[in-house]
Amino acid sequence: MSNIADEIIKTIKYAIDRKSINCDRTYKTGIKKITGKGYVVLDEAGSERTVKCAIPGVELRVGQMVFVTMPSGKLNEMFISGVV
C-alpha cells in the first residue's frame, strides 16, 4: 500500500512542478557581473538575466549573494529585492 501512496505523491508533485506559476517567487543567487544596464544574475533555470536593484542606496559587487524576486512568474520583471 505504501508504494501506491508514494506513486500518487510523486505524480502530484510532478503535476505541480509542470504547472505554470503565477505567483511571486523569490530565490537566492549571486551577482556574476555588473553592466551599465544592471546586475547579471542566474535565474532559476541557470540562464543569465540582467536585473535592476530595488534597494535604494545599496552598492552591490560581483560575487555577492542576493535575493531576486520574480513577480507573477514574469522573467522580464525580475529585480534584486534583498542582500544575503
N, C-alpha and C positions, 0 to 999 in steps of 0.2 A: 504494500500500500504506500509506503514511503517513496518509492520510485515514481509512482504516478503523481504524487504531490510535488515532488521535485521537478518533474517534467512540466507540470502545469505552471509552477512558479517561473521556470526558465522561459516558457512561452509568453507569459505575461510581461516579464522583464524585456524580452525581445520586442514585443509589440510596443511597449512604452518607449524604448530606445529608438525605434524606427519612426515614431510619430513626430511630426514637426513641432517644435517647441515655440510657443507664442508668449512666453513669459520672460522677464528679465533674468539673465544669467550672469553671475559674477564668478570669476576664477582667478587663480594666481598664475602669473607668468613673469618673464624677465624682459628687460629692455635690451634689444640686440644692437640697435644703433639709433642715432638721433639725426634727423634730417631737417631741412627747412620747413617741411610740411608737418612734422610731428615726430612721434616716437614709434620706432618699429618694434613690434612685439609679435609673438606667435599666438594665433587663435587656437581654439580647442582641437582643431584638426591638424595643427602643426604648420599651417601656412603663415607667411609673414603678412602683417597688416600694419599700416601706418595710422596711428590714432593720436588724438589730442588728449591733453591732461585737463581734467575738470577741477583740479585742486589749485586754488589761487595762491600765487606766490611761492610755490614749491619748485626747487631745482632738482631734476632727476638726472641720473647718469647711466651710462652703459653698464649693464650687468646688474643693475638694481632690480629687486623683485617688487612687483606692483600687483594690485588687483585691477582687473579690467572688467567693465560691465558692458554687456551686450543687451540693449533694451529690446524687448519683444522678439528676440532672436534675429535682429537685423544687424548683419555684419558691417554694413556701411555706417552705422551709428555707434559703433564701439568707442569707448573712451576709458581713460585711466581714472579710476574712482578712489584709489587708496594706495598707500605705501605699506609694504610688509615690514 
